[in-house]
Amino acid sequence: MLGLYLYATGAQRQLISILSNLGLSSSYTSIAGGRNAALDDVPAPKDAPPKDTEQDEDEEDEDDPDWLPDEDDASDVDWETDDELGEPEESDVEGEDPEPNAATAGSTMQEFPERGQTDEQVSSHENERPPNAIADPVEGAEEEAPTVFSLLSRGAGLLRRVSTVCRSATRSCAQSRLCGHVYDNINMMFRIAEQILGRKDSQENGTCATIFPLYDAKPEDMQTSQLLDSIDKAPPLTVLDILHTPAEAHLFTASLRHTLLRTIVASSDLFARFRTDVDSHLPATDDQIPLRRTEVYPLPAMHIDESSTAGNGEVVDAIFKELGFDIGTTRFSGITRPIFGDQLSIARLRTIIMDRAGHEPIGDSYAWAVFGPGFFHHQMALVHGIMETHWGDSTAGTRNPSSLSFFNTIIDRKPIVMSSLPPYRVCRDLIFDTLSACALHCLELVSGKTIEQYAEKATFEQLSAHVDQIFDTYATPHTVHGLRDARHAIVAERMRAFAARPPSNPPKPPPDPLTDPIPHGDMIYENATLFLRDALILREFTDSIKGGYSGRIIRVLKILALMYRGCGRTKYAHELLHLVHNLTHVWPKPLRAIMINNWLVNPTGKPNAWVPVDLLQEHMNFWIKVMYKANGSNASWEWLAMISPCVALLRKLAEQMNSTLGAQLGTKHHTPERRVLRGVKDAEVPNVVAAGLKQLQKPLAEYNKTFQQLQQRRRELPLTDPTISATPSASISNTTAAPATSDTRLYATSFPSTTNVAEPREVEAPVNGLEGIAPGEGQADQDDADADDEDEDAQYWQAFDEEYDARGVFAAEEEPSFDIHDYI
């Protein structure tokens, strides 16, 4: 146990060996395994020559990997571990159902054969075992999976045994329960101590994935036939679907007011007595995700680059092949499978669907895939947009005091260059600290007292009333439009007066209309108001994710669909068109309820600890890099694939050891005191929400055009596509009972339409994909050929496949935090 703890916390081999010789820990050999055990995993050809022992010993002396022990160290292994571990029972694996189905039981028997089985019996089972797709999901699909005898023999190592048990538990969970899937790329730097020809430091790109059981999900609510029928009958997306209804607008405004109240109370210890009252007066708690602990099952790392459209298809195929599924079977494609990821990955998967729809069977065309949002990447895109909008001119100094660049200088932080942003947390904290300072100063303005004087006698009712006054005066953009219209009218009048003058010789240059004082408009007030509004939306988005309030998240997403476009994040604006359309028209009601209950996860099971699914995968990638210590010639994707399934288990072991025997050292610190600042600015900041609404007409029409083309392609019957059965899979049961969540459809009815969209028309029921699917070969090579077709929507989809990665905008943290709460 101590040896695994040391390995999980990143201890090096030297420390483990010292503690092993002192009798305090297992040896490194017993943890990592022996060299022969690693070679036994790959079956040798029958006609292979006998092994030359002397030559192998010479080679081992020349190159001794750190992660594999010497043969002479084999005597140090405590082989009683084999007897202690024995054959793992299904009930001992965390997260498995007590009564797995037949497919799961068969898979477990194949992974761990009984002692009484003969070689012939085991050999017959090996042919039935699902292939291992991690090494090479395309070229090695027909290779026979390696046997597991070496894992139960001498020298296998405890890590290999743990990895095998974790992979078996993951397959059992996937086969017996409905699960969500998330994947993201991982970049590994393989460093070489001495460079030679063809051997130098290199960064290799791969992919890591994780699955988690869905909450309150039933097979009858996730039928592919229901989804395809709903897609075929879905009306086009309109502006009314994106804008808030009067009820939604009222709830959203109340949420922003409460966000401002939370900001003031949390920014000063003088208001600490009001924190309980603030939590009890939360205005909107609709569609809150029930509190629970989410079980996570990491998959082996895949040496597949997902930076291309075909690469994303390979990743999806490899994930489900590792889980023991065949996407061409009725059992698999009859039920929808939620897939989460960043915007770029989801956009490329949609490209594959558009290329294959109507040409491939339901399974190979990914018609069963339901794409969920990655809110962490949305948060990064929003922070990037706010930084670009409100950064201002960094060379203006005190002449630009209300910009983020001025605040960054006044609070004595590191300089920020917009072309090379610092880590995401640095930018987000700058926005939130500026919001806190502005909110406290506005409280002084409306109350006429200092913060200390006000906090002595103020009641919660008085504080709430002053917060409402602050919001109406300093955080509502309606007054901004009136002030700017009055100023623009005066500027236009001055320009017309200059144009009406008789021409002069030589001609005079046009005067600056802002030279003379303007009696109307206030740029200082206007820019401060827009910043407060944008920062409050970011704060509300962050808090609603942390609390698991799906209703609040949906209302924020509708505003973000406009904000993204107004601040230049067009890829994420387009992604939200898909999401809003799915929430309002495309997803059936039961599927919609499942998605909004599972687009956040809670690994700790504590209140206010919900995190986006894509952030969960980011944490998995981080811990993989912490535990993976192989360097030089020892670095390999095979060892990385063996370590990655153990990440969740080893991390839990480290946390239990720290809390039981030691101290949990986090990175929490006391928040430094902040100075309240307010200044002026001589340039207008755009209203990104209004700008996004003005730019929405053409993208919305193009989106509806592409969606109607997808509907048409879905109606086409592929030559190789028989009917699909709508009967739910009998092997998947609803293992998590929970009360049904009310379904609130977000229809907008009170706003006039600002764009011409096609009226929904009557369509016939789709003839394909409603009753079953036969096994069929996918055409991965056809994707690149289809991308070259000159079809009328090719240029449109190409425009949304540009590589904008919100994570790549910010720099990587030099010393990232080990505490998950630092990222929410």
ABEGO torsion letter per residue (X at the ends): XAAAAAAAAGBBAAAAAAAAAAGABBBAAAAAEBAAAAAAABBBBAABBBBBAAAAAAAAAABBBAABBBAAAAAABBAAAAAAAEBBBAAABBGBBABBBAAAAAAAAAABBBAABBAAAAAAAAAABBBBAAABAAAAAABBBBBAAAAABBGAEAAAAAAAAAAAAAAAAAAABBBBBBBBBBBBBBBBABBBBGBBBBBBBBBBBBBBBBBGBBAAAABAAAAAAAAAABBBBBAAAABBBAAAAAAAAAAAAAAAAAAAAAABAAAAAAAAAAAAABABABGBBBBBBBBBBBBBBBBBBAABAAAAAAAAAAAAAAAGBBAABAAAAABBBBBBEBAAAAAAAAAAAAAABGABBAAAAGAABBBBBBAAAAAAAAAAAAAAAAAEBAAAEAABAABAAAAAAAAGBBBBBAABBBBAAAAAAAAAAAAAAAAAAAAAAAAGBBAAAAAAABBAAAAAAAAAAAAAAAABAAAAAAAAAAAAAAAAAAAAAAAABBBBOBBBBBBBAAABBBABEBAAAAAAAAAAAAAAAAAAAAAAAAAGBAAAAAAAAAAAAAAAAAAGBAAAAAAAAAAAAAAAAABBAAAAAAAAAAABBBAAGBBGABBBAAAAAAAAAAAAAAABABBEAABBAAAAAAAAAAAAAAAAAAAAAAAAABBBBBABBBBBBBBBBBBBBABBBBBAAAAAAAAAAAAAAAAAAAAAAAAAAAABBBAABBBBBABBBAABBBABBBBBBBBBBBBBAABBBABBBBBBBBBBBBABGAAEBBBBBBBAAAAAAAAABBBAAAAAAAAAABBBBAAAABBBBABBBABAAAAX
